[in-house]
Amino acid sequence: MSEVRRRLASWDSIIIALTVLVLVVASVGVPNFGTSRNFTFLVLDLMPIVLVALPMTFIIVTGEIDLSVASTLGLTSSLMGWFWNNGLSIETIIPLCVLVGAMLGAFNGFLVTGLGLPSLAVTIGTLALYRGLAFVVLGDGAVADFPWNYTGWVTGTIGGGAVPNVLILIVALALIFGVVLHATPFGRSLYAIGANAQAAHFSGIRVARTKFWLYVASGAIAGLVGVLWTLRYSSARADNGSGLELAVVAAVLLGGVSIFGGRGTLPGVLAGVVLLAALQNALRLQDVSGQALNIVTGALLVLSVLLPNVASSIRATWHRRRLRQAAAS
Amino acid sequence: MDALLEVRDVTKSFGAVAAVQGVSFALHAGEAHALVGENGAGKSTIVKMLAGVHRPDTGTLAVDGAEVDFAGPADAKAAGIAVIYQEPTLFPDLSVAENIAMGNQPLTRLRQIDRRAMNANAERLFTRLGVRIDPARPARGLSIADQQLVEIAKALSSEARVLVMDEPTAALSGVEVDRLFAVTRALRDEGAAIMFISHRFEEITALCQRVTIMRDGRHVCTEPVADLTVDDMIRRMVGRDLSALYPKQEATIGETVLEVEGLSREGVFRDVSFTVRAGEIVALAGLVGAGRSEVMQAVFGVDRYDSGSVRFLGRKLKPGSPRAAMAAGMGLVPEDRRQQGLVMELSIERNVTLPRSRALAKLGLLFGGVERREAASWTQQLQTRLGRLSDPVGTLSGGNQQKVVLAKWLATGPRLLIVDEPTRGIDVGTKAEVHRLLSTLAARGLAVVMVSSELPEVLGMADRIVVLREGHVAAQLTRAEATEESVMYAAMGQPS
């Protein structure tokens, strides 16, 4: 009984196993999936999702959400183009964009923790606001003439091999976020906040301040991804990254993070991202249409929310039955 | 005499706790009947049975001599019983008249709600009660007193003949109390039966003819109010044998650890001052709602205060910061274990080490099972019965959960431990263990503040008792001065 329960409870281990399975099956069964060229594309495609998913995991673990990330990405992309047109050097622009992202995140954080507004409403609002500002900055146009050595680095691979340069960045950031979440007092406090903010407060955890900094981190990473996105496609546009927030939230939930907070692991989330990206990539190689891809993504997301619920209701039934048996005997 | 409502030998248990055992009494038409008892004596359970919220396990209720069985509040209402709570629950955005007519709206021929009839009806009821409230105004913004009058009007509109008033005066000013009493007397004289629950004896003697006294869920007596002095009533409320053992150890009282000076918070507590010294157990006694938990939560910093100061070992403590209080050496075992004390979904070990994870980390990292070792050591010291330390803390029994909370704070090595209702809802055996633990800790020099609603616990454990009443310090009693009577007198505002 408890063994089954333990297995059902660790959804993230199921998702990791499933991801490995998909990768193996696709490598064997799908032509071109296992090639180094496809690997590079796969990593480049999942880069924005996985990077934004790191701080998003933290935020959802505390029971909040940040839906403005894609718009933050769009606004920093627009600003990058605007700064470039106005003659700033790329070395100045990149940190500046990350800083702007952090400030946009701080604004979200202030509204949520300072004014106590619900994060869902706040970040839907700033989702529209930041995207709107992106169009104010750059209009419908695009800025494309970024220096080759930077755009080339983002799309390039280490020594011209199979490992993309950005993978270093992804691994480094994922390691940092993973260690912080799973092996530091700060990470412990995030779970306590998400599961019971009042008890966390009574334990001396600074709930509001913690959440505020998570939004700053989320904005900063979104700003960084805005830069990477712009360099990858060599195009600063106001509509860059539209809809990315849904893919990110989908991957985080698929990775086993509870939307109510207090539960989930970073390895699970990474598996969720890879699973979604690999599945889409493999299906695309099989010439499956875009709509069908959306159907698969959507179905996976619904399943990821449904299955843990089914599991817990099975648990509850067992528990009741056991109580009845105990009462009868 | 004709009994309008009879309570016949009712019993009600919640789990293993018998809240009410074999209680019988009768309410007569034209009578105001007081129900008194200490916190936890079972008054609320009786009220909830009359309101149809709880069903008696055994025994029955009878209206007009006929047995009734309430499946829900609607049945109680249909039988003519209306309950006025301390905090009325009106719909704030509906008008006063709509609130009164709720569930019973007059209709026009086209089956639309007849607003005119509704307002006229409300107006008529208010005239009968002799009060002036605009039926068309929204309920939001009405004073508590006016909201209660609206509830009474609502009860009248449904032709209630039994009016149960659960501490209606707790939040009222003197003038408002007078007005409520005038209305209540008028209803009583018209033949309604009033059940009046209050902690204030002057109100009971002013309003009621008879009084039923309860203690520990049992019926003590029902007698005419005129036959009893206030002394008699108090003695019968608390009069129990102090046979339960409280292992109070002798401790050497040391330096002053906590000094609370003139602490006030608008509408909650005012000008609260007391000190606690090392090795001393100071109990905060008082009735529910006297502001005991609120004061201690403000001291610990989880709540704010408007003025006053908290000094810890001579240094002023930053207000509103539990972290500063913890760093100074304070711990708080809160009243509400499930909401404030523990994170139920997290494991036992994570809960034990939650306030201390920063201190346990090496180079900022928590590796190598430091948390588990720490948790194992403390849960063993407190003899906590548990399966695995990685199990969610919510799987433990109440008593063992309380031990986890105690372990959590003892692990921080506090100089002062605040325990708020430390033995509420835990079994007798564990209760004695907790008492022994607190006593031992005090003997080793820990300063303890204990908030408790249980008088035997207060008298058995405390070196000093600070009695709060309606947010201020009503009395400070030494162990030698304190008796159940003197504490109750102070808590209820009677001269001793």
Interface residues (C-beta under 8 A of the other chain):
Chain A: V179 A183 T184 P185 R188 S189 Y191 A192 A195 N196 Q198 A199 A200 H201 F202 S203 G204 I205 R206 G262 R263
Chain B: V302 P322 R323 A325 M326 L332 P334 Q339 Q340 G341 L342 V343 M344 E345 L346 R350 T353 L354 P355 S357 R358 L360 A361 G364 L365 L366 F367 K408
